[in-house]
């Protein structure tokens, strides 16, 4: 009889909390150095960083070799399915609009709203991207928004950086509210007290993000010439988030925010017109990095005179279908039917794996989510789009195969990054980092968003980061909440909510997101360049969020939560 090998992670294996955290940070540091400083190809950086995580798990955290490898394999598989499949399906749908010629009509349709590319950049990446995040998430918004920006004349890197920065504030309520729902569920709090906290801190960032986007798109001129529209969209988006997240419709927060902002933004443009749009159209196509962007984009005069109502409608069909199909799939009865297609299996090699609390790990089994994940729904949309556009099924599937071949290195990168996340989580490394930060005591509220930031950087998912850290946030809230302006329960809600919010600005520097962006713009291997461009924006936003979270724990801003 073979005894089951049991492994319960030790979050302080070296006896000193700071030392255990420092060793646990090595895989993260490896990724930052190899990808950002040494400019390695993303898949090599992913493989090396995973290897570092594996060595740390086995040597320092005493995880059995077999378990560490088995956890890595499960992570790699999850990276391919459903995450890579969601990305493949999103790009497949987009490519069908391109090869059918309908994307050009969509590009012209945006120019009916405004001929200023900076205005269109906010509408596409911030508003429309927010809508896609609310419906799908998992990288689809960045992939589609970046490709659309290139379609209206943006240089490739400029499009990628703009899309990544825009894809921040909607993330906490992405995939129909899944991140905040998991944060509440993991922490033992009601979602009605967590959602408003996340929404309000992200709503305040809505006043900053459009200005960062304008600066990325067109420097100081962009900010100077288009700031009224950026401010208007930021205020409307943020105010809508603030209001809707406090209602039972919290999971539709981003859908309401995106649609209302686009509608009121179009009305705003009836009374205010930007200046300098023609000159800006020449500048946005200029390469940001000439060594990587060898094919400069030239601005062309867009003729909208041949657009008809039916052509506009046909151009919008893919995105109307996305909204309709995802809305139908969110109906509880339909959702239950789709979930019945999921197939769970016991994962080999992890039978004795426990959490740090001693409970059985959720990785003991693996679920094949055949129909319940966004990739399946996006694939349906892609096939319908191809058929509606008059393509035959052979050509539709051929386009899928073309994209799969293009993405082979992106698939390897994402698989390795998720493998790294799994082995760090299962061995106790991620929690060791979190517990070290949580030891800050009374000043901890100023640091709470950092856990979400680090967790999302490592896992590529705000939802995963919340599952990892929300219970820890809640526990720290119980310890430091007594005698504060918020009290114990208020502090628990603040820390869990701001932790979930912190993940939204870790998303843009996640290797997984960088690979999505590089793939979408056709610069596979450009992840290191994109990271260097977006890192400063992530640091700025997490610093602002930490200050806001800390002040919300004091009488200075605690009134915001009442």
TORSE-976437 format. One record per residue (C-alpha): z, y, x; residue in three letters. Coordinates in steps of 0.02 Angstrom, whole numbers, padded with zeros to 5 digits, always signed. Example, Ala and Ser with C-alpha at 12.3 -4.5 7.8 and 13.67 -1.06 7.14 Angstrom:
2
+00390-00225+00615ALA
+00357-00053+00684SER
END
This chain:
562
+00000+00000+00000UNK
-00054+00168+00072UNK
+00071+00308+00043UNK
-00004+00470-00023UNK
-00004+00605+00110UNK
+00088+00755+00039UNK
+00064+00931+00106UNK
+00163+01081+00045UNK
+00108+01243+00133UNK
+00237+01329+00241UNK
+00208+01517+00231UNK
+00313+01549+00386UNK
+00276+01404+00504UNK
+00311+01501+00663UNK
+00485+01558+00610UNK
+00445+01744+00619UNK
+00361+01818+00466UNK
+00262+01945+00569UNK
+00201+01812+00690UNK
+00148+01691+00552UNK
+00054+01834+00466UNK
-00028+01885+00630UNK
-00093+01709+00660UNK
-00149+01696+00478UNK
-00247+01858+00502UNK
-00353+01784+00643UNK
-00493+01715+00530UNK
-00509+01885+00444UNK
-00511+01971+00613UNK
-00642+01848+00674UNK
-00755+01891+00529UNK
-00735+02079+00554UNK
-00769+02068+00741UNK
-00915+01946+00737UNK
-01001+02027+00588UNK
-00956+02210+00614UNK
-00935+02234+00802UNK
-01038+02095+00881UNK
-01175+02103+00747UNK
-01191+01914+00731UNK
-01298+01841+00594UNK
-01190+01824+00439UNK
-01203+01635+00433UNK
-01148+01618+00615UNK
-01004+01738+00582UNK
-00958+01634+00429UNK
-00963+01469+00524UNK
-00860+01538+00670UNK
-00730+01620+00558UNK
-00713+01461+00455UNK
-00686+01364+00618UNK
-00547+01486+00666UNK
-00467+01464+00494UNK
-00478+01274+00513UNK
-00395+01277+00685UNK
-00257+01393+00622UNK
-00230+01283+00468UNK
-00212+01125+00573UNK
-00125+01190+00729UNK
-00011+01327+00662UNK
+00012+01285+00477UNK
+00017+01095+00506UNK
-00110+01052+00372UNK
-00174+00873+00392UNK
-00347+00870+00468UNK
-00423+00770+00325UNK
-00353+00889+00195UNK
-00415+01042+00289UNK
-00590+00970+00299UNK
-00588+00911+00117UNK
-00529+01083+00058UNK
-00670+01163+00159UNK
-00801+01049+00082UNK
-00740+01091-00094UNK
-00746+01276-00052UNK
-00922+01260+00017UNK
-00977+01171-00141UNK
-00899+01304-00252UNK
-00990+01435-00148UNK
-01155+01349-00190UNK
-01113+01310-00371UNK
-01081+01416-00466UNK
-01080+01570-00350UNK
-01249+01551-00262UNK
-01327+01486-00422UNK
-01275+01646-00512UNK
-01356+01750-00375UNK
-01514+01642-00374UNK
-01531+01656-00563UNK
-01506+01846-00561UNK
-01637+01873-00426UNK
-01753+01746-00510UNK
-01745+01847-00672UNK
-01779+02008-00577UNK
-01926+01934-00479UNK
-02008+01876-00641UNK
-02009+02057-00700UNK
-02092+02107-00535UNK
-02228+01973-00530UNK
-02268+02001-00715UNK
-02293+02188-00682UNK
-02159+02239-00809UNK
-02039+02307-00679UNK
-02156+02452-00647UNK
-02140+02499-00830UNK
-01950+02493-00815UNK
-01960+02608-00664UNK
-02066+02730-00762UNK
-01945+02719-00909UNK
-01803+02781-00800UNK
-01911+02928-00748UNK
-01924+02977-00931UNK
-01737+03011-00925UNK
-01749+03112-00764UNK
-01867+03132-00617UNK
-01720+03159-00499UNK
-01687+02996-00403UNK
-01504+03043-00374UNK
-01474+03055-00561UNK
-01563+02889-00583UNK
-01458+02814-00443UNK
-01298+02852-00539UNK
-01370+02788-00703UNK
-01436+02627-00625UNK
-01302+02580-00497UNK
-01146+02655-00577UNK
-01180+02639-00764UNK
-01306+02498-00782UNK
-01226+02405-00636UNK
-01058+02424-00725UNK
-01133+02344-00880UNK
-01200+02197-00778UNK
-01029+02178-00695UNK
-00946+02172-00866UNK
-01064+02035-00924UNK
-01094+01929-00769UNK
-01011+01984-00608UNK
-01018+01867-00456UNK
-01141+01978-00362UNK
-01274+01993-00497UNK
-01245+02183-00523UNK
-01267+02223-00338UNK
-01422+02113-00323UNK
-01509+02186-00476UNK
-01456+02368-00452UNK
-01507+02370-00267UNK
-01677+02297-00309UNK
-01702+02424-00448UNK
-01657+02569-00333UNK
-01789+02512-00209UNK
-01910+02508-00356UNK
-01884+02694-00389UNK
-01910+02742-00206UNK
-01745+02713-00115UNK
-01746+02649+00063UNK
-01679+02472+00074UNK
-01513+02505+00162UNK
-01480+02661+00061UNK
-01506+02559-00098UNK
-01388+02421-00039UNK
-01247+02538+00013UNK
-01263+02639-00148UNK
-01256+02481-00254UNK
-01104+02412-00161UNK
-01004+02573-00175UNK
-01051+02589-00359UNK
-00994+02409-00390UNK
-00809+02450-00368UNK
-00724+02527-00520UNK
-00801+02403-00645UNK
-00743+02247-00550UNK
-00565+02233-00619UNK
-00638+02208-00794UNK
-00793+02114-00739UNK
-00852+01950-00815UNK
-00781+02005-00984UNK
-00608+02050-00918UNK
-00577+01889-00820UNK
-00492+01968-00666UNK
-00356+02062-00763UNK
-00333+01915-00881UNK
-00300+01799-00733UNK
-00185+01929-00653UNK
-00080+01934-00811UNK
-00083+01746-00836UNK
-00032+01708-00656UNK
+00109+01837-00656UNK
+00181+01785-00825UNK
+00151+01957-00899UNK
+00058+02003-01057UNK
-00118+02065-01023UNK
-00082+02216-01135UNK
+00035+02286-01000UNK
-00072+02240-00849UNK
-00244+02298-00910UNK
-00194+02482-00938UNK
-00122+02495-00761UNK
-00280+02427-00679UNK
-00389+02535-00791UNK
-00295+02696-00758UNK
-00295+02682-00569UNK
-00481+02635-00571UNK
-00514+02778-00694UNK
-00447+02901-00566UNK
-00564+02828-00436UNK
-00707+02860-00557UNK
-00688+03043-00511UNK
-00725+03000-00329UNK
-00855+02860-00330UNK
-01003+02960-00402UNK
-00979+03091-00265UNK
-00978+02957-00130UNK
-01139+02890-00207UNK
-01221+03062-00205UNK
-01172+03082-00022UNK
-01245+02911+00021UNK
-01405+02946-00076UNK
-01439+03122-00013UNK
-01299+03188+00097UNK
-01224+03361+00068UNK
-01377+03417-00030UNK
-01352+03275-00153UNK
-01172+03324-00185UNK
-01211+03511-00196UNK
-01360+03493-00313UNK
-01305+03352-00428UNK
-01114+03366-00432UNK
-01107+03420-00617UNK
-01191+03257-00671UNK
-01085+03153-00552UNK
-00926+03234-00616UNK
-00979+03214-00799UNK
-01019+03029-00778UNK
-00858+02999-00682UNK
-00752+03084-00814UNK
-00836+02996-00961UNK
-00833+02825-00876UNK
-00651+02846-00823UNK
-00592+02915-00991UNK
-00675+02772-01084UNK
-00592+02644-00968UNK
-00424+02730-00992UNK
-00436+02720-01182UNK
-00519+02550-01212UNK
-00411+02454-01087UNK
-00257+02499-01191UNK
-00329+02416-01347UNK
-00354+02233-01397UNK
-00536+02256-01341UNK
-00480+02273-01158UNK
-00603+02137-01104UNK
-00749+02247-01163UNK
-00688+02398-01063UNK
-00837+02407-00945UNK
-00964+02374-01083UNK
-00900+02523-01181UNK
-00884+02630-01024UNK
-01062+02594-00965UNK
-01149+02616-01132UNK
-01053+02774-01182UNK
-01081+02852-01010UNK
-01269+02820-01016UNK
-01282+02888-01193UNK
-01181+03046-01159UNK
-01263+03064-00988UNK
-01435+03072-01069UNK
-01368+03202-01190UNK
-01295+03301-01044UNK
-01467+03305-00962UNK
-01535+03394-01116UNK
-01427+03544-01071UNK
-01420+03533-00881UNK
-01561+03499-00758UNK
-01536+03457-00574UNK
-01627+03556-00440UNK
-01712+03487-00286UNK
-01763+03322-00362UNK
-01939+03325-00289UNK
-01877+03355-00111UNK
-01741+03223-00134UNK
-01874+03097-00183UNK
-01949+03119-00010UNK
-01782+03096+00078UNK
-01711+02943-00012UNK
-01848+02832+00059UNK
-01812+02880+00240UNK
-01743+02728+00334UNK
-01557+02732+00373UNK
-01582+02610+00517UNK
-01758+02608+00588UNK
-01726+02449+00688UNK
-01695+02353+00527UNK
-01801+02449+00402UNK
-01973+02434+00480UNK
-02066+02472+00318UNK
-02019+02647+00259UNK
-02027+02680+00073UNK
-02137+02825+00023UNK
-02104+02924-00134UNK
-02249+02921-00254UNK
-02286+03030-00403UNK
-02237+02929-00555UNK
-02355+02946-00702UNK
-02266+02909-00867UNK
-02409+02965-00980UNK
-02468+02787-01013UNK
-02298+02725-01070UNK
-02289+02674-01252UNK
-02140+02624-01358UNK
-02189+02441-01351UNK
-02209+02443-01162UNK
-02039+02525-01141UNK
-01962+02394-01255UNK
-02045+02252-01158UNK
-01982+02325-00994UNK
-01805+02326-01064UNK
-01817+02149-01135UNK
-01732+02061-00987UNK
-01579+02173-00996UNK
-01571+02169-01185UNK
-01575+01979-01172UNK
-01435+01982-01042UNK
-01325+02083-01160UNK
-01368+01979-01313UNK
-01350+01807-01232UNK
-01189+01850-01140UNK
-01117+01926-01299UNK
-01161+01768-01397UNK
-01085+01660-01259UNK
-00923+01760-01270UNK
-00899+01713-01454UNK
-00750+01593-01450UNK
-00838+01453-01545UNK
-00992+01461-01433UNK
-00884+01478-01278UNK
-00792+01318-01326UNK
-00956+01224-01351UNK
-01020+01278-01180UNK
-00854+01230-01099UNK
-00871+01053-01168UNK
-01014+01028-01047UNK
-00897+01054-00897UNK
-00865+00894-00801UNK
-00701+00876-00704UNK
-00681+00754-00561UNK
-00535+00708-00449UNK
-00572+00781-00277UNK
-00557+00655-00135UNK
-00437+00687+00008UNK
-00326+00814-00079UNK
-00217+00698-00184UNK
-00053+00757-00106UNK
-00096+00942-00091UNK
+00036+01058-00165UNK
+00058+01245-00184UNK
+00192+01338-00085UNK
+00301+01324-00241UNK
+00286+01134-00240UNK
+00171+01119-00390UNK
+00011+01014-00383UNK
-00134+01118-00315UNK
-00273+01168-00435UNK
-00394+01101-00305UNK
-00342+00922-00341UNK
-00491+00916-00456UNK
-00661+00999-00456UNK
-00748+01054-00614UNK
-00936+01060-00626UNK
-00963+01211-00741UNK
-01138+01165-00799UNK
-01150+01281-00949UNK
-00994+01391-00949UNK
-01038+01502-00800UNK
-01153+01655-00791UNK
-01286+01564-00688UNK
-01333+01452-00834UNK
-01347+01601-00951UNK
-01449+01701-00824UNK
-01565+01552-00802UNK
-01595+01549-00990UNK
-01633+01735-00983UNK
-01752+01709-00837UNK
-01851+01572-00926UNK
-01859+01673-01088UNK
-01915+01828-00992UNK
-02054+01730-00907UNK
-02113+01655-01073UNK
-02105+01823-01164UNK
-02206+01901-01023UNK
-02342+01769-01046UNK
-02308+01663-00893UNK
-02321+01473-00900UNK
-02172+01365-00860UNK
-02248+01302-00696UNK
-02265+01480-00628UNK
-02090+01523-00688UNK
-02014+01375-00595UNK
-02123+01408-00443UNK
-02045+01581-00430UNK
-01873+01499-00434UNK
-01920+01385-00289UNK
-01990+01531-00189UNK
-01824+01623-00206UNK
-01721+01469-00162UNK
-01819+01450+00001UNK
-01796+01635+00042UNK
-01608+01621+00016UNK
-01569+01468+00124UNK
-01469+01567+00253UNK
-01383+01669+00116UNK
-01329+01505+00036UNK
-01257+01444+00201UNK
-01164+01609+00226UNK
-01086+01612+00053UNK
-01040+01428+00064UNK
-00951+01452+00231UNK
-00859+01609+00172UNK
-00791+01518+00019UNK
-00746+01367+00128UNK
-00647+01488+00237UNK
-00560+01560+00083UNK
-00513+01386+00021UNK
-00440+01324+00185UNK
-00344+01488+00210UNK
-00274+01476+00034UNK
-00231+01291+00034UNK
-00148+01295+00205UNK
-00036+01444+00164UNK
-00122+01573+00275UNK
-00169+01692+00134UNK
+00006+01687+00060UNK
+00083+01713+00232UNK
-00014+01876+00245UNK
+00040+01928+00071UNK
+00225+01889+00099UNK
+00226+01991+00260UNK
+00159+02144+00169UNK
+00279+02112+00024UNK
+00425+02126+00145UNK
+00405+02315+00150UNK
+00542+02337+00018UNK
+00557+02505-00072UNK
+00393+02573-00001UNK
+00300+02417-00059UNK
+00218+02501-00212UNK
+00118+02605-00087UNK
+00053+02442-00011UNK
+00028+02336-00168UNK
-00161+02369-00182UNK
-00182+02303-00005UNK
-00150+02124-00063UNK
-00293+02136-00187UNK
-00403+02217-00055UNK
-00369+02081+00074UNK
-00379+01942-00055UNK
-00547+01999-00121UNK
-00614+02025+00055UNK
-00569+01846+00099UNK
-00620+01761-00064UNK
-00760+01876-00122UNK
-00682+01876-00295UNK
-00554+01992-00376UNK
-00514+01850-00496UNK
-00473+01733-00352UNK
-00369+01867-00265UNK
-00270+01893-00425UNK
-00237+01707-00442UNK
-00175+01705-00262UNK
-00062+01857-00266UNK
-00014+01910-00443UNK
+00140+01800-00452UNK
+00197+01868-00284UNK
+00169+02046-00348UNK
+00274+02008-00501UNK
+00415+01933-00397UNK
+00421+02085-00282UNK
+00425+02196-00437UNK
+00582+02107-00495UNK
+00662+02136-00325UNK
+00621+02321-00302UNK
+00609+02382-00482UNK
+00795+02401-00519UNK
+00846+02584-00524UNK
+00668+02652-00508UNK
+00579+02769-00629UNK
+00488+02620-00706UNK
+00626+02492-00713UNK
+00600+02307-00674UNK
+00469+02266-00807UNK
+00373+02427-00777UNK
+00372+02393-00590UNK
+00309+02215-00617UNK
+00165+02282-00723UNK
+00126+02418-00595UNK
+00119+02299-00446UNK
+00017+02166-00535UNK
-00102+02296-00608UNK
-00127+02393-00447UNK
-00149+02231-00350UNK
-00291+02184-00468UNK
-00363+02359-00446UNK
-00353+02349-00256UNK
-00474+02205-00259UNK
-00614+02313-00326UNK
-00631+02408-00162UNK
-00617+02249-00058UNK
-00770+02183-00149UNK
-00894+02295-00057UNK
-00843+02231+00116UNK
-00829+02048+00066UNK
-00952+01945+00170UNK
-01008+01865+00008UNK
-01055+02036-00066UNK
-01139+02090+00096UNK
-01248+01935+00092UNK
-01292+01966-00091UNK
-01343+02144-00049UNK
-01443+02095+00106UNK
-01534+01959+00009UNK
-01573+02073-00137UNK
-01655+02205-00028UNK
-01753+02079+00075UNK
-01658+02110+00238UNK
-01578+01940+00262UNK
-01474+01951+00420UNK
-01435+02136+00394UNK
-01255+02105+00338UNK
-01176+02177+00495UNK
-01270+02342+00475UNK
-01222+02354+00292UNK
-01039+02318+00334UNK
-01034+02461+00459UNK
-01108+02578+00328UNK
-00988+02533+00186UNK
-00826+02500+00281UNK
-00773+02683+00289UNK
-00795+02701+00101UNK
-00687+02548+00070UNK
-00550+02618+00185UNK
-00556+02788+00099UNK
-00543+02714-00076UNK
-00404+02590-00034UNK
-00305+02731+00049UNK
-00322+02838-00109UNK
-00274+02690-00217UNK
-00118+02654-00113UNK
-00062+02836-00127UNK
-00090+02835-00316UNK
-00001+02667-00339UNK
+00148+02727-00237UNK
+00162+02891-00332UNK
+00148+02798-00498UNK
+00309+02707-00450UNK
+00399+02875-00437UNK
+00430+03015-00565UNK
+00282+03109-00488UNK
+00152+03000-00578UNK
+00253+02869-00675UNK
+00217+02966-00835UNK
+00036+02904-00823UNK
+00095+02730-00872UNK
+00186+02785-01031UNK
END
